[in-house]
């Protein structure tokens, strides 16, 4: 099986690091600013260690380097070991100048020249690479999350099975989870604690679960919660996040919160997301008020 190798190059300051980070987030073996003399050794490493997916970013700092990379790409496309894709990151001069001014960094080719002269020289050096690239992304007016989305779609790596949804239940009397992205308070729902036969059980027991969900208020609330959570989960993914944590809380964290978390887990999982569930306080103070 051919190994996937992504080569990221383009204009300095256009966003090569942001592009590389997309592949790193999705499990690619990544190296930033790969020096030309090390490329052959890196390719040998991929073969020897059987690394299936890798991405490297390359800065073009000289005419000879540009020619070397051009030759490297052409040779790799004939190599039976690799499936090579080249990304070229571009940006217009005005935006690049503003970016350098804001970051107070120097363009690598403008040490003895003006910033615009350095950018112009670099464009001339790597123009030949641009023409043999598989994908050209102009980041002039592109937000980072939009660049992430474009790359993810083009390389088919924005998969739901790479995105984790963490659902948990908790009791407010024991404190709110500090790592939750969303905290849902369900203390207004009907409380099984006040039913003698259910008090010592939890939302993992079907009779407690059914008692909570048989209530009209619960049904109306959960329908709205489910739609909201699925909408937000999708939007979090678009922002480039790799996971989202949703915490459902009731007073003691045993009946209502466990039941709602249990149902939400099932519904989110049905949508194809890699989903996990935990019940932080389900066994804490079992005889205390839920």
N, C-alpha and C positions, 0 to 999 in steps of 0.2 A: 504493500500500500504506500502510495506517495505521501510524503510529509508536507504539510501546509507551511509555507514560508511567506511571510508578508514583509516586504521592504518598504519602509516609509521614508520619503525624502521630500524635498521642496524648499521653499524660501525660509530662511531663518526668521523666526518670530511669527510664522504663520500658524503654528499650532501642531507641530510634529509630536511634541510630548503629550498633548491631549489625545491625539490619535493613538499613540502607543499605549496609553493608559487604558483605552477601551479593550484592547486585546489582553492586556495584563489582567484586567478584571474578569475576563472570561477564560482564564486558565492557560493562555499562551505563555511560552517561555520567552521572555522579553529582554532585550539589551538596548539601552539608549546610547546613541552617538557611537556606533560601532566603527572603530578605526579600520581603514582599508586593509592594512597588513594582517589583521586578525580574522577577516571574513572567512578565509579558507579553513582555518582552524575551527571556527565556530560551526561551519557546515559539517566538518568531520565529527565534531562533538554530537551534533544532532543525529547523525547516522549511527555512531557508536553507542550512544545512550538510548537510541530508539525514541527520541523526543518527537512526538507526532505533530505538534503545532508550535510555531515560533514566529516572533515578529521582531524586527530590528529597525531602528531609525538611523539614518545616515545623513550627516552634514557634508555638503560639497564645498570644500575650501580651496580647491585648486583645479586647474584645467586637467592635469594628469589624473587626479582623483576622479573627476567626472568621466573621463574616458575609461578608467578602470571599472567603474560601477556600471557603465553602459555595457562593457564587454561581459562583466559578471552576470548581469541580468539576462543577456542573450544566451550565454552558456547554460545558465541555470534552467532556462526554459526548454533546453534540450536534454537536461539531466533527468533520467528516469526516477531518481530518488525524491524529486521535489515538484510540488505544485506551487508555482511562484506567482504572487500577485504584487503589483507595485502601486503604491499610493503616493500621489504627488499633492502636497499641501501648498496652496497658493494664497496670495492676499495682495490687494492693491497697495501702491506706494503710500498713499495718504494715510491709510489705516496703519500700515507698518510703522511709519514715522511716529504716529501718535502713540503706538504701543511701546516703542523704544523710549520715547520721552517720558511716558508714565512709569515705566519700569526702571528708568535711569541706567539701562544697560547699553553696551556698545554692540553694534553689528560686527560680526567677526571679520568682515572685510573692510571696515571703515576706520581702522585705527589711524591711518595716515591720510584718510580721505574724508569727504563729507558722508553723512549717513545715506543720502540718496545715491551717491556714487558707489558706495559699497553694495547697496541693494541692486543697482544696475549691473554691476560686475557679476554678482551672484546669479542674476537672471540669465545673463549671457552664458555663464559657465554650465548651467544645468538645463538649458533649454532643450538639449537633446534627450535628457531623461524624461522630461515632460511628455514628449511625443510618444514614448514607448510605455507610458504608465497605463495601468488598467483603470484606475480611478483618479480623477482630479477633483479635489474639493477646494473651493474658494471660500475662505473663512472671513472675507472682508466684513460681511454683515451677518455672519452666522454665529449664533450663540453656541457655547460649548456643548450644551445638551442636544442641540440640533445636529452638531457634528457627530456626537455619539450615536444619535438615532440613525443618521445616514449610513455610517460605517456598519452599525449593527444590522441594518436591513440588507445592505449590499453583501455582507459576509455571512448573513443568516446566523448570527450568533446572539441575537436578542431572543433567546428561547425562555419559555416559562420555567423550564426545569433548571435554569441557572439562577432563578430568582426565588428567594426564600421568603415565606410569610410565617412569622412567629405569632401564634395566638396563645394567650395565657389568661387564666383567671386568678383573681386575688381578692383578699379581704381588706377593706379600707381601714379596719381597726389595727391592721398590721403594717400599714404604710403603703403608699403608691409606688409601683415599680419605677425606678429611675431611668430605665433603659427603654421605656415604651414610647413609640412615636404617636400612638393614639390611645387615650384612656377613655373607656366607655363606662359610665356609671349606671348600673341597673338596679339600684336600691329602691326604685319606685315600683318595681314589679311585685306581684303577689309572692308572699314569703312562705315556703314550705316548712320553715322552722316552727311555725305555730300549729302544725299538724303533728300530733303525737307520733303517729306511725311513720312519719318522714323525717323527724327531727335528727335522728342519729344516722340518717343516710346522706348521700351526696347526689349531685347532679349526674354522676356516672350511673346511678341506679335509674332504671327506666320509669319507675313510678314517680320519682321526684321530677325527672325530666318532663314526663307527660303532664304532671300537675302544673309545672311552670308554663308549658306551651299550650295547655288547654284554655288558658285565660285569654280573652279577646284583646286586652291591652298588650300582652306579650306578643301576640300574633301581629298586631298592627305595628308595634315597635320594631319587631325583628324584620319584617318585610322592608321597612325603610332603612334599617341598619345594614342589612345585607346589600341592598343596592348602593348605598353610600360607600361601604367598605370595598366592594368590588370596583367601583369607580375610582376610589383613591388608590387602591393597589395598582391599578393600571397606570395611573398618572405618576405614581412614585417610580415605577419602572421606566417611564419615559424620561424622568429626570436623571436616569443613569444609576439609580441606587440598586444594590444587589440584595437588599432585604428590607422588610418593614415589620415592626413589632406592634401588635394590637393587644391591649390588656383590657379585660372585662372585669369590673369590680362590683361586688356587693358588700354587705357589712362584714361577713365572716369568711367569704371566699369558698363556700362549700355547696350551696344549692343553686341560687339564681345565676351567679356568674359562671359557674361550671356548666350549667345547662346551655346558656347562650354561647359560651365559647365552644362547647361541643358541637352545636349545630353550625356555627360559623365555620369551624374547621372543616366539616363535611362539605359545605357549600363552596368554600374557596378551593378545596382540593379537587372538586369536580370540574373546576375551571382550568385545571391543568397545572396549577402552581405547585411547587414543592413546598409543602405546608407542614408545620410542626405545632404541637400543642403541649402545654404544661399547665398544671394546677398548683400554684405556689403554696396556697394555704389550706388545701383540702383536708389535711390531717392535723391542722393546728387547732388546739382548743376545741375539740369536737363537741363539747357540751355548752360552748358559748353561743350566744345569740347570733344567728346568721344575719 
